[in-house]
Amino acid sequence: MTTAFTRYGVRTEIISGAGTRTLLPELLRGLGAKRAVLFTDQGLNRAGITDKIKELFELMPGPVQLVGVFDEIEQDAKAENVNKAARFVKECQADALISVGGGSVLDACKATKWLLHKRHHDIRDLMQGTTREMWPKAQPIPIPHIAIPTTAGTGAEVSPIAVVYNDQLKIKTNLSSPFINADIAVLDPELTVGLPPKITAFTGYDALTHAVEAYFSPRANPMTDAFALQATRMIVENLPMAVSSGADLQARANMLMASSMAITSFSLAITAIPVHNMAHAFGAKFGIPHGLANAVLLPNVMAALPQLYLPKINGFAEALGLSARDVEPQECLQQVIAFIRELRATVGLPDTFAEFGLDPESLTQIVPAVLRDPTALAFKIPPDTIMKITQEVAGLPLSVEEEAAR
């Protein structure tokens, strides 16, 4: 039992199950909404997901109207996407928000809600690094908001965090506030069935990384540990099935739940997050999808920073299904790293960024990018360690000397 100060809170109501999206109009009515705007993206338009949501309001007209669809959200939510969305909501005279999509859409909606609440016009003025609001400065935002994830990875439907790419500063900025997350999250596995295997895999690894960085955080507590470990068990058990048999609704539903649990733990324990720190830099510099960046970096970061993981590694190993009761921490860490790499290969993900054809000269800019990222404020990775990890994951051809040494 710890006597240290901790905080724990889950504000978003979660409704889970196949077909639960059909409850959307009634849920909005219950929140007092009358005119809603739907946040989505072009990919979901092409996949037919946007139409499935629109039909809920068209087939059975009720007291809540869908008055607009904002679908101009790009990968890694951009500041201009948020600014434009806020203007669109005002033009539609909307009083409620629906977000349907992956992390970029869900984060853009949260940031838009906050921007509207602040009565400002440019999110870049307010998010220039890490923006953290705590109660009582942070106050409830009276804009009904329901989030429906179409990927099981970011957990953005329940997290009190929004990541927005500031194109002026060329960095990913972070907003943390206990009232930006959705009032209700609807976890409908039917909306994730069409997700390609590779995206299913790397979004799943995003969720696993959330669980890892929550569990090993210096701010972890028994409640965050419980969510992180259970999320880990569910990911290990269900991700291979979700990837290989994409229509398996039970595996899809379990991954959605695990994703929400992992980000809840992560959000409440966040401090030392070196994997995310490096993933942000690679994403901003080379356009590498966040979940894929986490998947490639996770085992290498764990191997390079053993001091962060050794104190609790045996407990985490047991969540993976490994026998760790009498194993020395150093050996246990190696077993965990090997397991994470093997699982990554099982779900068809690469161990390097070779497919992105990274330029060797541009890699020298990764060190300052990692150190400049807002997530580095709480835990700085030594520059030589950043470079070592970068060389390992870059996927560049080895020189003759390096091949010989290998």
C-alpha angles and dihedrals in degrees: 000000000000125000094193120117112266137167127210130173139150111195102171119087110225123214113186134185145084111296095012090130087079088072091064101100093047093046090052090049089053090054090054097253124152107165118035134186119209118221114205140129140246093261092058089048090057092045091055094242094118091054091051090058095043090052090061089067097036102048095049109025112205142160092295117073127200098224101175148002120220109196103159097105118127133201108289098021109262125218091237090053088057094046092049092046091054091052090048093052090052092048090052090049087228124173099189140044133217119189120194119176146048129319096292094056094042093047092046090054093050092048091048091052090051092046091052090048090052090050090228131133106213122051090197090070090057102037113053100139126333113351111191123182122185131183129300090031088045110067132185114280109225096213113111108234133182123183126201115187121212094189130051104224121065098050086207090146090076106021122106089219132091124189116206127179109233103210093194094056093032092226138107108253125203132221119194121184130144092229105049096080120094122277089227131018117202112203105196111169091197089073092058097050095092094053111122116248095248093052090045088053100048095041086053089053089051088059091047090052090052089053093047095049092045095050095048095042117122086229095054118128134185092273096050089044091055093054094042095050095045090047089052092052092049094047093050091048098043111027096077090051093045089053099043097037104031094178093060099117094190093056090044092049092048091051091052091052092046090050092053091047094048095051091045089057092043094050093051097044099036116145116099106042106152095159092056090042091059094038090056091053094048091045095050094043102040106017093245111164110255097237092049091048090053092048093053096041102041102083094038093052091048090051093048097048105040094155090070095053108032099080094063103019097112093058091050092048090058090054087056089054095254122139102243107150097110100021120118112245094243092053091042091055090053090051092050092049091049090050092051091050093047093049089049090054091046091058092047102252124143126245094220141031092248092127090064094059095225117206111240092219093054091055090074087069093060095081095059090040092055093045092047095051111106091236089066092070094083098038123019118202111217110255094237089053091050090052093047092052091044092054090049096052101035093087094218121156113266121243120242090258092050092048090051092049090049 
